[in-house]
């Protein structure tokens, strides 16, 4: 590992970045479970002013090469972090925005059709604690409020997918959520696209993610000389592990406190 990725000698967790050169890296950050604590529902997460400040400062210090990488749509990311607008990847790679000033580039996949929507909504409707989030290009079945239904929902969704036989469909199992999307895009393919455009091009990506939906990013980082860090548990391809979203936020804040950082 190079000097700009030196290990934190006092950290109980190996492989965490201490002093990356902010002018040479691209910061890529998952949202839920990574920089935000997981909440009972997607709409009940909390973004602190301290985190907004850290992200704003680091976006400037990285020359604009800081992006949020999420399963949430970019419009919802903007609402969540308002008034802050950042480069972003939304909908598990269905959307890419290179900068706040650039338009959103969206992929229109037909894998999520009306028949699939109806069957999935019907499968979830048997318990009011289960919700279906329709992101147009994907469906997310959330069961955090009903964890005992995990196996039942996975079985139901698998049966629906098998029965409808829709081509190019991918099912991902995350933290208390089942994500159904087209296999034509992923967070990894979107990050690869982002890293080929300014201001990200030529920089070393540092990615932090927490879930199986982030594996596609971890696997493509070496192609750009990048490194990845997981949260709370080891993920395939990760170079180190943060203990919690709080640790990730503390690390981001520490980067802002470095000498030469704009004190805004």
C-alpha positions as CSV (number, residue, x, y, z in Angstrom):
1,X,0.0,0.0,0.0
2,X,1.4,3.4,-0.9
3,X,2.2,6.2,1.5
4,X,-0.9,8.1,0.7
5,X,-2.8,5.1,1.9
6,X,-0.8,4.6,5.1
7,X,-2.5,2.4,7.8
8,X,-3.7,4.0,11.0
9,X,-1.3,2.6,13.5
10,X,-3.6,3.1,16.5
11,X,-6.7,1.6,14.8
12,X,-7.9,-1.8,16.0
13,X,-9.1,-2.5,12.5
14,X,-6.5,-3.2,9.8
15,X,-6.2,-1.5,6.4
16,X,-8.1,1.8,7.1
17,X,-6.8,4.9,5.2
18,X,-5.4,7.6,7.4
19,X,-3.9,10.4,5.2
20,X,-5.0,10.0,1.6
21,X,-3.9,12.8,-0.8
22,X,-7.2,14.5,-1.4
23,X,-6.0,16.0,-4.7
24,X,-5.2,12.5,-6.1
25,X,-8.2,10.5,-5.0
26,X,-11.9,10.1,-5.8
27,X,-14.2,9.5,-2.8
28,X,-17.1,7.2,-3.5
29,X,-19.5,6.7,-0.6
30,X,-22.5,4.4,-0.2
31,X,-25.2,6.0,1.8
32,X,-27.4,3.7,3.9
33,X,-25.5,1.7,6.4
34,X,-22.2,3.4,5.4
35,X,-22.4,7.2,6.1
36,X,-25.9,7.0,7.5
37,X,-27.1,4.7,10.3
38,X,-29.7,2.2,9.1
39,X,-33.2,3.2,10.1
40,X,-36.5,1.2,10.4
41,X,-37.6,2.7,7.1
42,X,-35.8,4.4,4.2
43,X,-37.5,7.6,4.9
44,X,-36.6,7.8,8.6
45,X,-32.8,8.1,8.2
46,X,-31.1,11.2,9.7
47,X,-28.5,13.3,8.0
48,X,-26.6,15.5,10.5
49,X,-25.4,19.0,9.7
50,X,-21.9,17.8,10.6
51,X,-22.0,15.2,7.9
52,X,-23.3,17.6,5.3
53,X,-20.4,19.9,6.2
54,X,-17.9,17.2,5.9
55,X,-19.2,16.1,2.5
56,X,-19.3,19.7,1.2
57,X,-15.7,20.4,2.4
58,X,-14.3,17.1,1.0
59,X,-16.1,17.7,-2.3
60,X,-14.2,20.9,-2.6
61,X,-10.8,19.5,-1.4
62,X,-11.2,16.6,-3.9
63,X,-11.7,18.9,-6.8
64,X,-15.3,17.8,-7.2
65,X,-14.4,14.1,-7.2
66,X,-16.7,13.0,-4.5
67,X,-19.8,11.0,-5.3
68,X,-22.6,9.3,-3.4
69,X,-23.3,5.8,-4.7
70,X,-26.7,4.4,-3.7
71,X,-29.7,2.3,-4.4
72,X,-31.8,5.4,-3.9
73,X,-32.7,7.5,-6.9
74,X,-30.7,10.7,-7.3
75,X,-33.8,12.9,-6.8
76,X,-34.3,11.2,-3.4
77,X,-30.6,11.6,-2.6
78,X,-30.9,15.4,-3.3
79,X,-33.9,15.7,-1.0
80,X,-32.1,13.8,1.7
81,X,-28.9,15.9,1.7
82,X,-30.5,19.2,0.7
83,X,-29.4,21.9,0.1
84,X,-26.2,20.0,-0.7
85,X,-26.0,18.5,-4.3
86,X,-23.2,16.2,-5.2
87,X,-22.1,13.9,-8.0
88,X,-24.1,10.7,-7.6
89,X,-24.9,7.3,-8.8
90,X,-28.5,6.3,-8.1
91,X,-30.8,3.3,-8.5
92,X,-28.0,0.8,-8.2
93,X,-26.3,2.2,-11.3
94,X,-29.4,3.1,-13.3
95,X,-28.5,6.8,-12.9
96,X,-25.3,8.7,-13.1
97,X,-24.7,12.4,-12.4
98,X,-21.1,13.5,-13.0
99,X,-21.5,16.8,-11.2
100,X,-24.3,18.9,-9.6
101,X,-24.4,21.0,-12.7
102,X,-24.6,18.1,-15.2
103,X,-27.9,16.4,-16.1
104,X,-28.7,12.9,-14.9
105,X,-27.8,10.1,-17.4
106,X,-30.4,7.4,-16.9
107,X,-30.6,3.9,-18.2
108,X,-34.2,2.8,-19.2
109,X,-34.5,-0.9,-18.6
110,X,-37.8,-2.7,-19.3
111,X,-37.1,-5.6,-16.9
112,X,-39.4,-4.1,-14.3
113,X,-42.8,-4.4,-16.0
114,X,-46.3,-4.0,-14.7
115,X,-46.9,-7.7,-14.2
116,X,-43.8,-8.0,-12.0
117,X,-44.8,-4.9,-10.0
118,X,-48.3,-6.3,-9.3
119,X,-47.1,-9.7,-8.2
120,X,-44.4,-8.3,-5.9
121,X,-46.9,-5.8,-4.4
122,X,-49.4,-8.6,-3.8
123,X,-46.7,-10.7,-2.1
124,X,-45.8,-7.9,0.2
125,X,-49.4,-6.8,0.9
126,X,-50.0,-9.7,3.3
127,X,-48.2,-7.8,6.1
128,X,-48.4,-4.0,6.6
129,X,-44.9,-4.0,8.0
130,X,-43.5,-5.0,4.6
131,X,-43.2,-2.1,2.1
132,X,-42.4,-2.1,-1.6
133,X,-40.3,0.9,-2.9
134,X,-40.8,1.4,-6.6
135,X,-37.8,3.1,-8.1
136,X,-39.0,2.6,-11.7
137,X,-35.8,0.8,-12.8
138,X,-35.9,-1.5,-9.7
139,X,-38.2,-2.7,-6.9
140,X,-37.1,-2.9,-3.2
141,X,-39.0,-5.0,-0.8
142,X,-38.2,-3.8,2.7
143,X,-38.9,-6.1,5.7
144,X,-36.8,-4.5,8.5
145,X,-40.0,-4.1,10.6
146,X,-40.8,-7.8,10.1
147,X,-37.5,-9.7,10.1
148,X,-39.2,-13.1,10.7
149,X,-40.7,-12.8,7.3
150,X,-37.3,-12.9,5.5
151,X,-37.4,-16.5,4.4
152,X,-41.1,-16.3,3.4
153,X,-40.5,-13.2,1.3
154,X,-37.4,-14.6,-0.4
155,X,-39.3,-17.7,-1.3
156,X,-42.3,-15.7,-2.7
157,X,-40.1,-13.4,-4.7
158,X,-38.1,-16.3,-6.1
159,X,-41.3,-18.0,-7.2
160,X,-42.6,-14.9,-8.9
161,X,-39.3,-14.4,-10.8
162,X,-39.4,-18.1,-11.9
163,X,-43.0,-17.9,-13.0
164,X,-42.7,-14.7,-15.0
165,X,-39.4,-15.8,-16.6
166,X,-38.4,-12.2,-17.3
167,X,-35.0,-12.1,-19.0
168,X,-32.1,-10.0,-17.7
169,X,-33.4,-9.7,-14.2
170,X,-31.2,-9.7,-11.1
171,X,-32.3,-10.3,-7.4
172,X,-30.0,-9.0,-4.7
173,X,-30.4,-9.7,-1.0
174,X,-29.3,-6.8,1.2
175,X,-29.8,-5.8,4.8
176,X,-33.5,-6.5,5.4
177,X,-34.3,-5.7,1.8
178,X,-34.8,-7.7,-1.5
179,X,-33.8,-5.7,-4.5
180,X,-35.1,-6.6,-8.0
181,X,-33.4,-4.9,-11.0
182,X,-32.1,-5.3,-14.5
183,X,-28.8,-7.1,-14.8
184,X,-27.7,-4.6,-17.5
185,X,-26.4,-2.2,-14.9
186,X,-25.0,-2.1,-11.4
187,X,-23.2,0.2,-9.0
188,X,-19.9,-1.2,-10.4
189,X,-20.7,-0.5,-14.1
190,X,-21.8,3.0,-13.1
191,X,-18.6,3.7,-11.1
192,X,-16.5,2.5,-14.0
193,X,-18.3,5.0,-16.2
194,X,-17.9,7.8,-13.7
195,X,-14.2,7.1,-13.3
196,X,-13.6,7.6,-17.0
197,X,-14.9,11.2,-16.9
198,X,-13.5,14.4,-15.3
199,X,-13.1,15.3,-12.5
200,X,-12.8,11.6,-11.5
201,X,-10.6,10.4,-14.4
202,X,-7.0,9.7,-13.5
203,X,-7.7,9.6,-9.7
204,X,-7.4,6.7,-7.3
205,X,-10.9,5.7,-6.1
206,X,-11.6,5.1,-2.5
207,X,-15.0,3.4,-2.0
208,X,-16.8,2.7,1.2
209,X,-19.8,0.4,1.2
210,X,-21.6,-2.0,3.6
211,X,-23.8,-4.5,1.7
212,X,-23.9,-7.2,-0.9
213,X,-25.3,-4.6,-3.3
214,X,-21.8,-2.9,-3.2
215,X,-19.8,-6.0,-4.2
216,X,-19.9,-5.0,-7.9
217,X,-17.9,-1.8,-6.9
218,X,-15.4,-3.6,-4.8
219,X,-14.6,-6.0,-7.7
220,X,-13.8,-3.3,-10.2
221,X,-11.7,-1.0,-8.0
222,X,-8.3,-2.7,-8.8
223,X,-8.7,-1.7,-12.5
224,X,-8.3,1.9,-11.4
225,X,-5.7,1.3,-8.7
226,X,-8.4,1.9,-6.1
227,X,-9.2,0.5,-2.7
228,X,-12.4,-0.3,-0.9
229,X,-13.5,-0.5,2.7
230,X,-16.6,-2.2,4.1
231,X,-18.6,-1.3,7.2
232,X,-19.3,-3.6,10.2
233,X,-18.4,-6.8,8.3
234,X,-15.9,-8.0,5.7
235,X,-17.1,-7.8,2.1
236,X,-15.3,-9.6,-0.8
237,X,-12.7,-7.3,-2.3
238,X,-12.5,-4.9,0.7
239,X,-9.1,-3.7,1.9
240,X,-10.2,-2.9,5.4
241,X,-13.3,-2.6,7.7
242,X,-14.9,0.4,9.5
243,X,-16.7,-0.7,12.7
244,X,-19.8,1.4,12.1
245,X,-21.2,4.3,10.1
246,X,-20.1,6.5,13.0
247,X,-16.5,5.5,12.4
248,X,-16.9,6.4,8.7
249,X,-18.3,9.8,9.6
250,X,-15.5,10.4,12.1
251,X,-12.9,9.5,9.4
252,X,-14.5,11.9,6.9
253,X,-14.5,14.6,9.6
254,X,-10.8,13.9,10.3
255,X,-10.0,14.5,6.7
256,X,-11.6,17.9,6.9
257,X,-9.5,18.8,10.0
258,X,-6.2,18.3,8.2
259,X,-4.0,21.3,7.7
260,X,-5.0,23.3,4.7
261,X,-8.6,22.2,4.7
262,X,-11.1,25.1,4.2
263,X,-12.5,25.7,7.7
264,X,-16.0,26.5,6.5
